[in-house]
Every structure is written in C-alpha cells, then in structure tokens.
Amino acid sequence: MERTITIGFLGCGNVGGGVWKLLNGFADDIAHRTGLRFSIKRVLVRSLAKKRDIDFPEGVLTDRVEDVLDLSLIHISEPTR
C-alpha cells in the first residue's frame, strides 16, 4: 500500500534544490522500497522572478511563508505502525 506525504520547502537554494531533484528523480524507487510518495506542493523563495535551473510546475513557487505553512495543503506525518 502506497502513502503520499505532502510537503513544502522553506527555501530552495542548494539544499532545497538538491532535495527536490532527489525526491523527483528517485520517486519511483523510493515508492517501491518504502511505500511512500512525496508530493511537493509549495516552495518558498525570496523572488518569484529569479531564474532557476529547476523547472517547477505552475503554482509551486511562492514568496509567502503562509502558503507553505497552510496546514490544509501541507502536512507532515509519520507512517503508522
């Protein structure tokens, strides 16, 4: 059984960008090994106009921290045992 964990990033510099690439690049392998999928819904950035080397889907980037902390959209949960 596969579970989806919806997450948001508070920043997308070297670390956040690297995590984005890993979660997207290895999504199928992670799901196969753990039964977990990660859905990244929001990424907080300082400037929406800045050119980035990641092609983010429409609506993912935000410059408002409230968009990432919106608990109706983003949740962090621990797998049930």
C-alpha positions as CSV (number, residue, x, y, z in Angstrom):
1,M,0.0,0.0,0.0
2,E,1.4,3.4,-1.0
3,R,1.0,6.6,1.1
4,T,1.6,10.1,-0.1
5,I,3.2,12.7,2.2
6,T,2.6,16.3,1.1
7,I,5.5,18.6,1.9
8,G,6.6,22.2,1.5
9,F,10.0,23.7,1.4
10,L,11.1,26.8,3.3
11,G,13.7,27.8,0.7
12,C,15.1,26.3,-2.4
13,G,18.8,27.0,-2.5
14,N,21.5,24.4,-2.8
15,V,19.9,22.1,-0.2
16,G,16.3,22.6,-1.1
17,G,17.0,22.3,-4.8
18,G,19.0,19.1,-4.2
19,V,16.2,17.6,-2.2
20,W,13.7,18.5,-4.9
21,K,15.9,16.8,-7.5
22,L,16.4,13.7,-5.4
23,L,12.7,13.3,-4.5
24,N,11.7,13.7,-8.1
25,G,14.5,11.7,-9.6
26,F,14.1,8.7,-7.3
27,A,10.4,9.0,-6.7
28,D,9.6,5.5,-8.2
29,D,12.5,3.8,-6.4
30,I,11.5,5.4,-3.1
31,A,7.9,4.4,-3.5
32,H,8.9,0.8,-4.4
33,R,11.2,0.5,-1.4
34,T,9.2,2.3,1.2
35,G,5.6,2.6,0.0
36,L,5.9,6.3,0.3
37,R,5.4,9.0,-2.3
38,F,6.3,12.6,-1.7
39,S,4.2,15.4,-3.2
40,I,5.9,18.8,-3.0
41,K,3.1,21.4,-3.1
42,R,4.9,24.6,-2.2
43,V,8.4,26.0,-2.3
44,L,9.2,29.3,-0.5
45,V,11.6,31.5,-2.4
46,R,12.7,35.1,-2.0
47,S,12.0,36.2,-5.5
48,L,9.5,34.7,-7.9
49,A,11.2,36.5,-10.8
50,K,14.6,34.8,-10.3
51,K,15.8,32.4,-13.0
52,R,16.2,28.9,-11.6
53,D,17.8,25.7,-13.0
54,I,14.7,23.7,-11.9
55,D,11.6,23.7,-14.0
56,F,9.0,23.9,-11.2
57,P,5.4,23.2,-12.0
58,E,3.0,26.2,-12.1
59,G,1.9,27.4,-8.7
60,V,4.6,25.6,-6.7
61,L,6.8,28.6,-6.0
62,T,5.6,31.2,-3.6
63,D,7.2,34.2,-1.8
64,R,4.7,34.0,1.1
65,V,5.6,31.8,4.0
66,E,1.9,31.5,4.9
67,D,1.4,29.5,1.7
68,V,3.8,26.8,2.9
69,L,2.5,26.7,6.4
70,D,-1.1,26.3,5.3
71,L,-1.9,23.1,7.1
72,S,-4.9,22.4,4.9
73,L,-2.4,21.9,2.0
74,I,0.8,20.8,3.6
75,H,1.1,18.0,6.2
76,I,3.9,16.2,7.8
77,S,3.1,12.8,9.1
78,E,4.8,9.8,10.4
79,P,4.0,6.4,8.9
80,T,1.6,4.5,11.1
81,R,2.8,1.2,12.6
